[in-house]
Amino acid sequence: MLHCARKQDNYAAGPLTLLAISARPWCSAVTMPSPSSPCTGICRIDRKTGWCEGCRRTLDEIADWAMLTATEQRALLARLEQRS
């Protein structure tokens, strides 16, 4: 469930009210910008892990980055933090 709040205004959205949220430009659930690419410019794939040595993404994750939603990009960034 998406939650948008401004001052005392609490607003919870289900599938039928998502359009109403988009009319609220202050709602971060809809207007949150995409994060920057995790690319570090060190682009070498480790043969054992299949991860880029610079950003820790797989080739598929690198190729898909531009097509992911901001939410999916943030989820991927969280997974990358777990890779060591």
Secondary structure, 3 states (H helix, E strand, C coil): CEEEEECCEEEEECCCCHHHHHCCCCCHHHHCCCCCCCCCCCCCECCCCCCECCCCCCHHHHHHHHHCCHHHHHHHHHHHHHCC
